[in-house]
Amino acid sequence: MSDATHADVLRTELAYYERIKPELLQHNAGQFALIKGEELIGTFTKREEAYEAGVKRFGNVPMLIRQVLLAEPVQQIPALTHGLLNARP
């Protein structure tokens, strides 16, 4: 990657998603948005379709695929929550 790190690119793509989210919710709620940089590549009914379209267009590079939802679901990882990842027998 050139001067931008993957984290910088992800921040850019997430910020862009947040800016266009109201419009996406009106027209594409529940679908998966494919974003590269500050460009909406398209919306898809399945995550796999978005991934395939991204790889076909850009190759196997980082890109943002996000389901268009009003509220983001909370991901829970029980092993992390209970401190089991660092547990020793």
Secondary structure, DSSP 8 states (H G I E B T S, - for coil): --SS-HHHHHHHHHHHHHHHHHHHHHHHTTSEEEEETTEEEEEESSHHHHHHHHHHHH-S---EEEE--SS------HHHHTTGGG---
